[in-house]
Amino acid sequence: MPYSLTHSANHTVEVAAHLDAETVDRERQTIIRSIRSKARIPGFRPGKAPEAAVRARFGEEIREELKEHLASVLWREVVEDEKDLRPLTEPKISSLEFGDDGGFRLSAQFEVRPNYEIGDLAAVELPLVSVEVSEAEVDEELEKVREEQATWEPADDAAAEDGMLVEAELHGTVEGFDDDPYNEDDARFVIGSEAVPPEINEALQGARVGDEKSAEKTLPEDLEDADRAGKTVRYTIAVKTLKRKVLPEIDDDLATSIGLDSLDQLRERIADVLESRKIADRRSRWRRVVLDHLEQGIDQGELPPTLVQSTLREQLDRYAYTVAMQGGGVDPDTINWQEIAAKAEPAARQEVLDTLILEQLADSWEVEVPEAEVDAYLAAEAARRHIPLAEHKANVAAENRLESIRHAARIAATVDEMIHRAGGEVE
């Protein structure tokens, strides 16, 4: 079967292939026999109509089925013959034609997986990254634990100040939009926090329960809602309750409140968590350093378009999900998705290139899927969902997630091997 391959930009390959008339006729006869065995033609018993009658009755069906079949034959033979050709996409057919000589011609394009020249890992200089945990870092984390275990006690006789929790009736109107007020009867916020407009924080200083305060805020000129840009928002805040934060002592009681035996055990647990976090951060940093070294000279503009678009689509889906989960009244239809996609594309291209490099290394080093880690991951998921492991595995397989989990585990193992070969410590 004669064919030719032409390599184009973005790892696209154009194929032109030809089947001779004898092969085409043989495949046509196979299709005709198949149709004839099931054909119902008036005047003949089922499956007994002569070939000429079948051709006359089903000529168009035979031609279209033959085209589709011959295209698959040609594609299969090209892939089997070109062992180093690793298609990423199914062929996009540009033409299927029967020639005057009785032969058949196909023209198509498809994307292939790039094969990069991988640099010498021994030449990589990994930066020194300490994973030691200092007492000061443990103390800082202890303060966070203390904040998390804080309680709020009533302070209705006190004057409001930064750090106090206020419950209030909050009402707001935008200049020129009096028919669209903002009302929240049970607003709760901490005075002085960054989440609260500074104008409201200032207005509440010294306020007492029962007081009503007012504040004004000018909206930014570059606000996405152009009708409200530069307008003045007027707030009224009726103070209902005030509470003061009470921090626990850093002692054994703090440890027992979160299920540990003593303050010493809490400090040890914090040190272990911080060390694990530092080890993970070091691995991430080393991963980036090694990949940057291996990717030198590779043009990110020359990547398979299908991979870039699918990765970008996944990133946009994650962004849309985050917006939906955060709520806040954001209407997805008002989001400029083209602008978001343009901003996200460089990260998508980086992710595609990283994955291609790591997959090539995994193949070259014959990295196996760490099945024990896959099983541990699935077992943890099953436990969180309170279902039997076997049932969860079946669900994951039915959702077509199993292969993506196995792929992620293999890539993680490849990153560890890559760092190890570059001279880094992997834990």
WOTAHU-V103491 format. One record per residue. N is the residue number from 1. RES is the residue in one letter. SS is DSSP state (alpha for helix, beta for strand, coil for the rest). OMEGA is omega in whole degrees, 0 to 359 (999 if undefined). NEAR is the number of other ideal C-beta (glycine too) atoms within 12 Angstrom. Layout:
BEGIN
N_RES_SS_OMEGA_NEAR ; N_RES_SS_OMEGA_NEAR
END
This chain:
BEGIN
1_M_coil_179_25 ; 2_P_coil_176_19 ; 3_Y_beta_177_29 ; 4_S_beta_178_18 ; 5_L_beta_178_25 ; 6_T_beta_181_16 ; 7_H_beta_181_20 ; 8_S_beta_181_17 ; 9_A_alpha_177_17 ; 10_N_alpha_176_26 ; 11_H_alpha_175_33 ; 12_T_beta_180_28 ; 13_V_beta_175_34 ; 14_E_beta_180_26 ; 15_V_beta_173_37 ; 16_A_beta_186_24 ; 17_A_beta_185_35 ; 18_H_beta_172_29 ; 19_L_beta_182_35 ; 20_D_coil_185_20 ; 21_A_alpha_181_19 ; 22_E_alpha_179_15 ; 23_T_alpha_180_24 ; 24_V_alpha_181_32 ; 25_D_alpha_180_20 ; 26_R_alpha_179_20 ; 27_E_alpha_178_30 ; 28_R_alpha_180_31 ; 29_Q_alpha_178_20 ; 30_T_alpha_180_20 ; 31_I_alpha_180_31 ; 32_I_alpha_179_31 ; 33_R_alpha_180_19 ; 34_S_alpha_179_20 ; 35_I_alpha_181_30 ; 36_R_alpha_183_28 ; 37_S_alpha_182_17 ; 38_K_alpha_188_17 ; 39_A_coil_173_28 ; 40_R_coil_182_18 ; 41_I_coil_180_22 ; 42_P_coil_179_10 ; 43_G_coil_181_12 ; 44_F_coil_174_17 ; 45_R_coil_180_13 ; 46_P_coil_178_15 ; 47_G_coil_184_17 ; 48_K_coil_180_16 ; 49_A_coil_179_25 ; 50_P_coil_183_17 ; 51_E_alpha_181_23 ; 52_A_alpha_179_14 ; 53_A_alpha_178_21 ; 54_V_alpha_179_29 ; 55_R_alpha_183_24 ; 56_A_alpha_184_16 ; 57_R_alpha_187_22 ; 58_F_coil_184_26 ; 59_G_alpha_183_19 ; 60_E_alpha_178_13 ; 61_E_alpha_179_21 ; 62_I_alpha_182_29 ; 63_R_alpha_182_22 ; 64_E_alpha_178_17 ; 65_E_alpha_179_21 ; 66_L_alpha_177_32 ; 67_K_alpha_182_27 ; 68_E_alpha_180_20 ; 69_H_alpha_181_28 ; 70_L_alpha_178_38 ; 71_A_alpha_179_33 ; 72_S_alpha_177_24 ; 73_V_alpha_180_28 ; 74_L_alpha_182_35 ; 75_W_alpha_180_33 ; 76_R_alpha_182_20 ; 77_E_alpha_177_22 ; 78_V_alpha_182_31 ; 79_V_alpha_180_25 ; 80_E_alpha_182_14 ; 81_D_alpha_182_17 ; 82_E_coil_186_21 ; 83_K_coil_182_8 ; 84_D_coil_180_13 ; 85_L_coil_183_25 ; 86_R_coil_183_21 ; 87_P_beta_174_27 ; 88_L_coil_183_29 ; 89_T_coil_171_24 ; 90_E_coil_181_16 ; 91_P_coil_173_32 ; 92_K_beta_188_22 ; 93_I_beta_175_25 ; 94_S_beta_176_17 ; 95_S_beta_172_21 ; 96_L_beta_188_29 ; 97_E_beta_170_23 ; 98_F_beta_182_25 ; 99_G_coil_178_17 ; 100_D_coil_180_9 ; 101_D_coil_180_15 ; 102_G_coil_180_19 ; 103_G_coil_183_24 ; 104_F_beta_181_37 ; 105_R_beta_179_31 ; 106_L_beta_171_39 ; 107_S_beta_183_26 ; 108_A_beta_176_31 ; 109_Q_beta_175_31 ; 110_F_beta_180_34 ; 111_E_beta_181_34 ; 112_V_beta_178_32 ; 113_R_coil_179_26 ; 114_P_coil_173_32 ; 115_N_coil_187_19 ; 116_Y_coil_171_26 ; 117_E_coil_183_14 ; 118_I_coil_181_29 ; 119_G_coil_182_22 ; 120_D_coil_181_14 ; 121_L_alpha_180_26 ; 122_A_alpha_181_12 ; 123_A_alpha_181_16 ; 124_V_coil_174_27 ; 125_E_coil_180_15 ; 126_L_coil_179_27 ; 127_P_coil_176_17 ; 128_L_coil_180_14 ; 129_V_coil_182_21 ; 130_S_coil_176_15 ; 131_V_coil_178_24 ; 132_E_coil_181_16 ; 133_V_coil_181_24 ; 134_S_coil_176_16 ; 135_E_alpha_180_14 ; 136_A_alpha_179_13 ; 137_E_alpha_177_22 ; 138_V_alpha_179_26 ; 139_D_alpha_180_20 ; 140_E_alpha_180_19 ; 141_E_alpha_176_27 ; 142_L_alpha_178_32 ; 143_E_alpha_178_19 ; 144_K_alpha_177_19 ; 145_V_alpha_179_28 ; 146_R_alpha_178_27 ; 147_E_alpha_182_19 ; 148_E_alpha_182_16 ; 149_Q_coil_181_25 ; 150_A_coil_176_22 ; 151_T_beta_180_16 ; 152_W_beta_180_20 ; 153_E_beta_181_17 ; 154_P_beta_177_19 ; 155_A_coil_186_25 ; 156_D_coil_178_22 ; 157_D_coil_185_14 ; 158_A_coil_173_22 ; 159_A_coil_184_20 ; 160_A_coil_176_38 ; 161_E_coil_180_22 ; 162_D_coil_178_22 ; 163_G_coil_181_26 ; 164_M_coil_177_36 ; 165_L_beta_180_33 ; 166_V_beta_169_43 ; 167_E_beta_188_28 ; 168_A_beta_167_38 ; 169_E_beta_185_24 ; 170_L_beta_180_33 ; 171_H_beta_180_24 ; 172_G_beta_176_31 ; 173_T_beta_178_23 ; 174_V_beta_180_26 ; 175_E_coil_179_19 ; 176_G_coil_180_16 ; 177_F_coil_184_18 ; 178_D_coil_181_14 ; 179_D_coil_181_7 ; 180_D_coil_185_16 ; 181_P_coil_174_16 ; 182_Y_beta_182_22 ; 183_N_beta_174_16 ; 184_E_beta_186_19 ; 185_D_beta_183_14 ; 186_D_beta_178_14 ; 187_A_beta_178_28 ; 188_R_beta_180_23 ; 189_F_beta_180_28 ; 190_V_beta_180_27 ; 191_I_coil_178_38 ; 192_G_coil_181_22 ; 193_S_coil_183_19 ; 194_E_coil_182_11 ; 195_A_coil_183_13 ; 196_V_coil_178_29 ; 197_P_coil_182_25 ; 198_P_alpha_180_19 ; 199_E_alpha_178_22 ; 200_I_alpha_177_34 ; 201_N_alpha_181_29 ; 202_E_alpha_183_23 ; 203_A_alpha_184_29 ; 204_L_alpha_180_41 ; 205_Q_coil_178_24 ; 206_G_coil_181_18 ; 207_A_coil_178_31 ; 208_R_coil_179_24 ; 209_V_coil_182_23 ; 210_G_coil_179_17 ; 211_D_coil_172_24 ; 212_E_beta_182_20 ; 213_K_beta_178_29 ; 214_S_beta_179_22 ; 215_A_beta_178_27 ; 216_E_beta_179_23 ; 217_K_beta_177_27 ; 218_T_beta_181_19 ; 219_L_coil_181_25 ; 220_P_coil_179_14 ; 221_E_coil_182_12 ; 222_D_coil_179_10 ; 223_L_coil_182_16 ; 224_E_coil_175_16 ; 225_D_coil_187_19 ; 226_A_coil_181_13 ; 227_D_coil_182_14 ; 228_R_coil_182_24 ; 229_A_coil_178_18 ; 230_G_coil_181_18 ; 231_K_coil_180_24 ; 232_T_beta_175_19 ; 233_V_beta_179_31 ; 234_R_beta_181_28 ; 235_Y_beta_164_32 ; 236_T_beta_183_26 ; 237_I_beta_178_37 ; 238_A_beta_184_27 ; 239_V_beta_181_35 ; 240_K_beta_178_26 ; 241_T_beta_174_28 ; 242_L_beta_177_33 ; 243_K_beta_180_28 ; 244_R_beta_180_25 ; 245_K_beta_177_25 ; 246_V_beta_181_18 ; 247_L_coil_178_21 ; 248_P_coil_174_23 ; 249_E_coil_176_16 ; 250_I_coil_183_26 ; 251_D_coil_182_20 ; 252_D_alpha_180_18 ; 253_D_alpha_177_17 ; 254_L_alpha_180_30 ; 255_A_alpha_181_26 ; 256_T_alpha_180_16 ; 257_S_alpha_178_21 ; 258_I_coil_171_21 ; 259_G_coil_178_12 ; 260_L_coil_188_20 ; 261_D_coil_187_17 ; 262_S_coil_177_18 ; 263_L_alpha_178_26 ; 264_D_alpha_179_18 ; 265_Q_alpha_177_18 ; 266_L_alpha_179_30 ; 267_R_alpha_179_28 ; 268_E_alpha_180_20 ; 269_R_alpha_179_24 ; 270_I_alpha_180_32 ; 271_A_alpha_179_26 ; 272_D_alpha_180_18 ; 273_V_alpha_180_21 ; 274_L_alpha_179_28 ; 275_E_alpha_179_23 ; 276_S_alpha_179_17 ; 277_R_alpha_180_18 ; 278_K_alpha_178_22 ; 279_I_alpha_178_25 ; 280_A_alpha_178_20 ; 281_D_alpha_179_18 ; 282_R_alpha_178_26 ; 283_R_alpha_180_28 ; 284_S_alpha_181_20 ; 285_R_alpha_179_23 ; 286_W_alpha_177_34 ; 287_R_alpha_181_34 ; 288_R_alpha_181_24 ; 289_V_alpha_182_28 ; 290_V_alpha_180_39 ; 291_L_alpha_177_34 ; 292_D_alpha_178_23 ; 293_H_alpha_183_26 ; 294_L_alpha_185_32 ; 295_E_coil_178_31 ; 296_Q_coil_177_20 ; 297_G_coil_179_14 ; 298_I_coil_181_27 ; 299_D_coil_180_15 ; 300_Q_coil_175_25 ; 301_G_coil_180_16 ; 302_E_coil_178_23 ; 303_L_coil_179_37 ; 304_P_coil_185_32 ; 305_P_alpha_182_27 ; 306_T_alpha_179_24 ; 307_L_alpha_180_30 ; 308_V_alpha_183_32 ; 309_Q_alpha_180_23 ; 310_S_alpha_178_21 ; 311_T_alpha_178_29 ; 312_L_alpha_179_30 ; 313_R_alpha_178_20 ; 314_E_alpha_179_22 ; 315_Q_alpha_179_27 ; 316_L_alpha_177_28 ; 317_D_alpha_179_20 ; 318_R_alpha_179_19 ; 319_Y_alpha_180_25 ; 320_A_alpha_179_22 ; 321_Y_alpha_179_13 ; 322_T_alpha_179_17 ; 323_V_alpha_181_21 ; 324_A_alpha_182_16 ; 325_M_alpha_180_11 ; 326_Q_alpha_179_12 ; 327_G_coil_179_10 ; 328_G_coil_177_10 ; 329_G_coil_179_11 ; 330_V_coil_179_17 ; 331_D_coil_180_13 ; 332_P_alpha_181_20 ; 333_D_alpha_180_9 ; 334_T_alpha_181_14 ; 335_I_coil_177_19 ; 336_N_coil_186_13 ; 337_W_alpha_178_20 ; 338_Q_alpha_179_12 ; 339_E_alpha_178_14 ; 340_I_alpha_181_24 ; 341_A_alpha_180_24 ; 342_A_alpha_179_14 ; 343_K_alpha_184_17 ; 344_A_alpha_187_26 ; 345_E_alpha_179_25 ; 346_P_alpha_179_19 ; 347_A_alpha_178_23 ; 348_A_alpha_179_31 ; 349_R_alpha_178_28 ; 350_Q_alpha_180_24 ; 351_E_alpha_179_26 ; 352_V_alpha_182_37 ; 353_L_alpha_178_33 ; 354_D_alpha_182_32 ; 355_T_alpha_179_33 ; 356_L_alpha_179_37 ; 357_I_alpha_183_37 ; 358_L_alpha_177_34 ; 359_E_alpha_178_29 ; 360_Q_alpha_177_27 ; 361_L_alpha_180_35 ; 362_A_alpha_178_29 ; 363_D_alpha_182_20 ; 364_S_alpha_182_20 ; 365_W_coil_180_21 ; 366_E_coil_179_12 ; 367_V_coil_179_26 ; 368_E_coil_175_17 ; 369_V_coil_178_24 ; 370_P_coil_186_24 ; 371_E_alpha_179_16 ; 372_A_alpha_179_14 ; 373_E_alpha_177_21 ; 374_V_alpha_180_28 ; 375_D_alpha_179_22 ; 376_A_alpha_179_16 ; 377_Y_alpha_180_27 ; 378_L_alpha_179_30 ; 379_A_alpha_178_20 ; 380_A_alpha_177_15 ; 381_E_alpha_181_24 ; 382_A_alpha_180_21 ; 383_A_alpha_180_14 ; 384_R_alpha_182_12 ; 385_R_alpha_177_15 ; 386_H_coil_175_10 ; 387_I_coil_180_17 ; 388_P_coil_182_15 ; 389_L_alpha_181_22 ; 390_A_alpha_179_14 ; 391_E_alpha_180_16 ; 392_H_alpha_178_26 ; 393_K_alpha_179_23 ; 394_A_alpha_179_16 ; 395_N_alpha_180_19 ; 396_V_alpha_179_26 ; 397_A_alpha_180_17 ; 398_A_alpha_179_11 ; 399_E_coil_181_14 ; 400_N_coil_179_12 ; 401_R_coil_186_20 ; 402_L_alpha_182_24 ; 403_E_alpha_179_15 ; 404_S_alpha_177_19 ; 405_I_alpha_179_28 ; 406_R_alpha_178_28 ; 407_H_alpha_179_22 ; 408_A_alpha_179_23 ; 409_A_alpha_179_27 ; 410_R_alpha_178_29 ; 411_I_alpha_178_31 ; 412_A_alpha_178_27 ; 413_A_alpha_179_28 ; 414_T_alpha_177_36 ; 415_V_alpha_178_37 ; 416_D_alpha_180_29 ; 417_E_alpha_179_26 ; 418_M_alpha_179_38 ; 419_I_alpha_179_33 ; 420_H_alpha_181_24 ; 421_R_alpha_177_27 ; 422_A_coil_177_31 ; 423_G_coil_181_20 ; 424_G_coil_179_29 ; 425_E_coil_180_16 ; 426_V_coil_180_23 ; 427_E_coil_999_15
END
